[in-house]
Amino acid sequence: MASEQVAARRWFKHSDIIVAAAVLGMVVMMIIPVPTLLLDLLLTVNITFSLIIMLISMYNNEPLQFSSFPSVLLITTLFRLSLNVSSTRLILLNGNAGEIIEQFGAFVLGGNPVVGFIIFLILVVIQFIVITKGAERVAEVAARFTLDAMPGKQMSIDADLNAGLITDLEAKTRRERIQSEADFYGAMDGASKFIKGDAIAAIVIVVINILGGFAIGVLQRGLELTEAINIYTILTVGEGLVAQIPALLISTATGITVTRAASSDISLGQELSFQLFTRPRALAIASGALAGMAILGMPPIPFFSLSALMGLLAYSMKKSQDAQEVRMIEQQQEEEVEETKKPENVMSLLMVDVLEIEMGYSLIPLVDANQGGDLLDRVVMIRRQCALELGVVLPPIRMRDNMQLKPTSYVIKVKGVEVATGELMPDHFLAMSSGLTDEDGIPGIDTVEPAFGLPAKWVSGNLREQAELAGYTVVDPSSVVATHLTEIIKGHAHEILGRQDVQNLLDHVKKTHPAVVEELIPGILSVGEVQKVLAGLLRERVSVRDLVTILETLADHGRATKDTDMLVEYARQGLARNIVKQYVDDNDTLYVVTLDPAVEQVIRDSVQYTEHGSYVAMDPDKAQSIFNSLTETVEQVTQRGNQPVILCAPVVRIYFKKLTEKLVPGLTVLSYNELEGRIDVQSLGVVKIK
């Protein structure tokens, strides 16, 4: 092996000298006569070299693997022309051009010069009109399309490089490949003209050999006309065949090279066998067609023989494909079994989906786009909506079927725990009353809207327009699930937001505001402490989208206190404008329920401070009295058509919210520090201790 590599290196080391000497020798052959023995050897070399070129083109996986082909075409064309000149000189001077030319001529002519000459012309026409012309056209089109596609390919490489999908070295390699393809096809477009000119030259040389041979044989050598025709026709046809067979091989190689797809990764033979003989149905139809033609009167032996052969191939291929599919299925099953046995695969069982929807089998069409379901698209919009309204990026929401559920029910889970459930009627619409409609106005199945607990009805599709005209709000089942899911996400956003999510948000902010992030973390607060503050805001449905303001506020007050509740209050004050604007009307009026000073004082006195935080420890009787007054006041405000908003002192707000969040979960509690001076506050009631 080492000796072969050494010999190869020696050969490549002196290959430039060998090629240069060979080209000079070809030119010299056109001037200096060549002995018949040497001519026979060179003609054999020409045939061998042409055969090698054709085989190389067939075994190449892509055209660029034979990038020197255009230069090879020029050299081989020059070699054939020099052999034509040398053989023509010997034919006209001596009437003898060696054994190879004489044997070729005698073999093809078969004793009839006219038939032999016609066969020779047919070969020339095949090469010139069919193969050479087609290869020339394909090379021209390939060069044109390759050049036209270069700007787009360059832009694609730049885009991949800018996106970080490829390295600088890979980008450079791909650019060089594109340039090489353009150069190759452009060179092939020009080199194909060599073959065309060679075919024309072969016809001219044949005519010259025959006419010149007749003249020399009859006039100079004194031969009879018949003898001259026989001698010079054999030599001319033999010389033409010896030259045209290598030319035909190289023309074929040219056509194969320029018609191969650049993305192919197998040889031509493998590609043809894979694409032509891996379709048993096509072979079976061909077998039937051949048998039908034989029955209709075609020669039975060849047609029935080929029909039987095609049928046998189709049967064996079908059987082989079926066996291969069975083996692949068995292998896949074995791999799955082996995969489940690996210890590390148990770790996947520990993963819990943050958000998950399980559905009964009757609700699967809501998810399947092929059946008209659009729930997946709605989930995408929910993630966008939560990013805009809450400022958090939700993790993927897994949707799966559960055969243990009722066919028309669904379950929403947060971190693997069921938090909500609902039931749908897939072929109906949910009609919700606006309060001004006649409850008995339309027929339907009474139900409760799952997101907000409003009374509603399931109505059939043909009653949808009637329900809308009657004043009902009508939605489809997908909208019901989407609305329910949105409310669940808003209510549990503080549970969904984890430390890694916060870190991702911080990394995003750091790209545009690195100073605030670097000041706050880790010098003042940790990621976990920031996560607790954000969770505290989300618990009260305060958007954390303005994360820069939140981080700056924490940086201002984080050194003074590490109490999460106090940091949440400071952050709320920083976001005061965004928090309050959703509760004021068009006249900047805020309708609120205030706390009696005695209530605020009781709450202040009930706050217990510990090293782990603060909490409210209130006398049960006083707490119950406050709850009763709050409930009564909230009902009065709601009946008047206003949203209940509690307004209290800043030091009391967080504790009053904690005290009442289980009694009135969605109650909005604001502090005086969160109000701007332009806001007109109107009190609708006071919570007192009775």
Secondary structure as GFF3:
##gff-version 3
##sequence-region A 1 690
A	DSSP	alpha_helix	2	13	.	.	.	ID=ss1
A	DSSP	alpha_helix	15	29	.	.	.	ID=ss2
A	DSSP	alpha_helix	36	59	.	.	.	ID=ss3
A	DSSP	three_ten_helix	63	66	.	.	.	ID=ss4
A	DSSP	alpha_helix	69	94	.	.	.	ID=ss5
A	DSSP	alpha_helix	99	109	.	.	.	ID=ss6
A	DSSP	alpha_helix	113	125	.	.	.	ID=ss7
A	DSSP	pi_helix	126	132	.	.	.	ID=ss8
A	DSSP	alpha_helix	133	162	.	.	.	ID=ss9
A	DSSP	alpha_helix	168	215	.	.	.	ID=ss10
A	DSSP	pi_helix	216	220	.	.	.	ID=ss11
A	DSSP	alpha_helix	225	259	.	.	.	ID=ss12
A	DSSP	alpha_helix	268	276	.	.	.	ID=ss13
A	DSSP	alpha_helix	280	295	.	.	.	ID=ss14
A	DSSP	alpha_helix	300	341	.	.	.	ID=ss15
A	DSSP	three_ten_helix	343	350	.	.	.	ID=ss16
A	DSSP	beta_strand	355	359	.	.	.	ID=ss17
A	DSSP	three_ten_helix	361	366	.	.	.	ID=ss18
A	DSSP	three_ten_helix	369	371	.	.	.	ID=ss19
A	DSSP	alpha_helix	375	389	.	.	.	ID=ss20
A	DSSP	beta_strand	397	401	.	.	.	ID=ss21
A	DSSP	beta_strand	409	414	.	.	.	ID=ss22
A	DSSP	beta_strand	417	423	.	.	.	ID=ss23
A	DSSP	beta_strand	428	432	.	.	.	ID=ss24
A	DSSP	beta_strand	445	448	.	.	.	ID=ss25
A	DSSP	beta_strand	455	460	.	.	.	ID=ss26
A	DSSP	three_ten_helix	461	463	.	.	.	ID=ss27
A	DSSP	alpha_helix	464	469	.	.	.	ID=ss28
A	DSSP	beta_strand	473	475	.	.	.	ID=ss29
A	DSSP	alpha_helix	477	491	.	.	.	ID=ss30
A	DSSP	alpha_helix	493	496	.	.	.	ID=ss31
A	DSSP	alpha_helix	499	512	.	.	.	ID=ss32
A	DSSP	alpha_helix	514	520	.	.	.	ID=ss33
A	DSSP	alpha_helix	527	539	.	.	.	ID=ss34
A	DSSP	alpha_helix	547	557	.	.	.	ID=ss35
A	DSSP	alpha_helix	564	574	.	.	.	ID=ss36
A	DSSP	alpha_helix	576	580	.	.	.	ID=ss37
A	DSSP	beta_strand	589	595	.	.	.	ID=ss38
A	DSSP	alpha_helix	597	606	.	.	.	ID=ss39
A	DSSP	beta_strand	607	610	.	.	.	ID=ss40
A	DSSP	beta_strand	613	616	.	.	.	ID=ss41
A	DSSP	alpha_helix	620	639	.	.	.	ID=ss42
A	DSSP	beta_strand	645	648	.	.	.	ID=ss43
A	DSSP	alpha_helix	650	660	.	.	.	ID=ss44
A	DSSP	beta_strand	668	671	.	.	.	ID=ss45
A	DSSP	three_ten_helix	672	674	.	.	.	ID=ss46
A	DSSP	beta_strand	680	687	.	.	.	ID=ss47
###
